[in-house]
Amino acid sequence: MSNLSGTIFRDMVATDSADPVSVAEYEKTGGFEALKKAVKMTGEDIIAEVKKAKLIGRRGEAHSFGNRLEHILNIPETPKYIACNASEDEPGTFTDRFLLGRLPLKLVEGIAIAGFALKAKASYVYVRGEYRKLQKQLIKAIENARNAGFLGKNILGTGFDFDIHVNSGAGAYVCGEDTAVLNSIEGKVGRPRIKQPPHLEGGGGFLKPALINNVESFVQIPTIIGMGGDEFLKTGHPDSGGTKLVCLSGHVRNRGLFEVPLGGLTLREIIYDDELGGGIAGGKDMKFFHLGGQSGPIGGSDLLDTVYSYTDLKKAGLSVGSGAVVVMDETVSVIDYVKCVVEFFANESCGKCVPCREGTRHILDILDRLSILGAAGSDDLETLRRLIRTMTVAAFCGLGTMAVSALNSAWRHFKAEFEANVQVGEKT
Ligand code: SF4
């Protein structure tokens, strides 16, 4: 199920039955007009439009895409590279799968515009290993764009050379992290590495300046250049223009991908509106929701009236993250749920640093005891709190620091549930 009639992705409806890798079909919907416009602009002018649009990169960290572009442009060192992360290796998030399947040429166009703005040498799209069919389709789309003069040598007669290559991931969630994905693209083991100046924000591809972002972010670039940054900003929140693809799953009646205007709807509307989530299946009550992917926070029904925007969610201790909205009904144990989340991180930990490698295992042991009435003692709760604090400050990369985000927020909202199991245990 999907509802993609929002402002930015409306052209998907027009391409519903079209061949997604056909340049001719894509051009019928205005495809490559933005690139034609962009090559007549300077890099600074292109970036100025992205900054006016207030595009927030559609990744977990939610940084300004325009600022990132500007930072890389201002590093004098060359050549420059672009990496587009399409590894999407977590449950509950499926925007890349949709965009790679339906709009591969829009992704190509967005990356080409960013490449032109930075006068970059090449781009690498790192696609989740399991998306084999989509990898082949993207390679075909790139080839077709190259044959039509939109990639390769002397793009549109401007003298600018730029190409896009596709790399396959091998199923490691940690390759969602900037330096890990660069390591993997460079042919090394996909583990995080230290960011060295002046490449702190990009991590440095081949030790050169590199812009890294994800599929949904690059796909927005042609729209921004096409309509102009000011108009794009009007389609979303005053602090963050555009719409967001939201992946609704769990116990909602309508599961699928939906486009929502940033700042235009509350979480309650997203979950309960008939055109969107449609409410909780089986007439049950909602117990909690988990936002932004596995590393995102959990919230209870008291936060349902929070507006879905980067600013409002952050104020409420929540986050947009990957766009995932997993909804659980009243029958679900929050302890069992966070145990699944921590288990995911324990399996995905690359093992490089102790706080994450050992911390996830210890937390899992405690959650195991907590999930069985009477098996945990009150000292387990104190140990749990200490482990959460240690991992948050001492893990080497974002995977480890964010692995406890769901658990930490679940503790805040459902403390009584954690304590109840311990109290029963201590009485018996
Ligand atoms: S926090 Fe440490 S062990 Fe965990 S994924 Fe990052 S580098 Fe690897």
Residues whose N, C-alpha, C, O or C-beta is under 5 A from the ligand:
A	BS01	SF4	V174 P192 E348 S349 C350 G351 K352 C353 C356 R357 A395 F396 C397 L399 G400
